[in-house]
Every structure is written in structure tokens, then in C-alpha cells.
Amino acid sequence: MDSKLLEILVCPVCKGPLVFDKSAQELICKADRLAFPVRDGIPMMLESEARELPADEEVRGG
């Protein structure tokens, strides 16, 4: 994930910051507990594409 792109991307739901989880290839919004997939280097920034993080799943990334 390009660091410049990561600097300007925000959560489409709350406009908060995102953290890139390299191992899972996801952009994580800690506030909304949503994980947006990154496919072939392209972030899928639609709420309908995101998966909800279960309450017991640790929010990774960074």
C-alpha cells in the first residue's frame, strides 16, 4: 500500500483515519470496527465491501 495514498484515505463512514493491516490486506477503521479489503493494490472503500470486526477480534495494523 502506497504510504502517500494511505495518508489521504479516510473511512467512508466516519471520515476517521485508517490503519493498513498488511498481513490481511485490509484497511481498518478502529472507530467503526470495519475492515475494507485491498484487492490487487486497490482499496475497496465501499461500506458494502467492508467486513465488520467481531467484538473479540483484536484490531491489528500499523
C-alpha positions as CSV (number, residue, x, y, z in Angstrom):
1,M,0.0,0.0,0.0
2,D,1.4,3.4,-1.0
3,S,2.1,5.4,2.1
4,K,1.0,8.6,0.3
5,L,-2.3,7.1,-0.6
6,L,-2.8,5.8,3.0
7,E,-2.3,9.4,4.3
8,I,-5.2,10.7,2.3
9,L,-7.7,7.8,2.6
10,V,-10.3,8.0,5.4
11,C,-13.1,5.8,6.5
12,P,-16.1,6.5,4.2
13,V,-18.5,6.1,7.2
14,C,-17.0,8.3,9.9
15,K,-14.2,10.1,7.9
16,G,-11.7,8.8,10.5
17,P,-8.2,7.5,10.0
18,L,-7.5,4.1,8.6
19,V,-4.7,1.6,9.5
20,F,-3.3,-0.8,7.0
21,D,-3.1,-4.4,8.1
22,K,-0.5,-5.8,5.6
23,S,-1.0,-9.4,6.6
24,A,-4.8,-9.4,6.0
25,Q,-4.6,-6.8,3.1
26,E,-7.3,-4.7,4.8
27,L,-7.7,-1.0,5.8
28,I,-9.1,-0.9,9.3
29,C,-11.3,1.8,10.8
30,K,-10.8,1.3,14.6
31,A,-13.7,3.6,15.5
32,D,-16.3,1.8,13.4
33,R,-14.6,-1.7,13.7
34,L,-14.8,-2.1,9.9
35,A,-12.2,-3.7,7.6
36,F,-12.1,-2.6,4.0
37,P,-10.4,-5.1,1.6
38,V,-7.4,-4.2,-0.6
39,R,-7.6,-6.2,-3.8
40,D,-4.7,-6.1,-6.3
41,G,-3.4,-3.0,-4.5
42,I,-6.8,-1.2,-4.9
43,P,-8.7,-0.3,-1.7
44,M,-12.4,-1.2,-1.8
45,M,-13.8,1.8,0.0
46,L,-17.5,0.9,-0.1
47,E,-19.3,0.2,3.1
48,S,-21.0,-2.7,1.4
49,E,-17.5,-4.2,0.7
50,A,-16.3,-3.9,4.4
51,R,-16.5,-6.6,6.9
52,E,-17.4,-5.9,10.5
53,L,-14.8,-6.8,13.0
54,P,-16.2,-9.0,15.8
55,A,-16.0,-7.6,19.3
56,D,-13.5,-10.3,20.3
57,E,-11.2,-9.7,17.3
58,E,-8.1,-7.6,18.1
59,V,-7.8,-4.6,15.9
60,R,-4.4,-5.1,14.2
61,G,-2.4,-2.9,11.8
62,G,0.1,-0.2,12.0
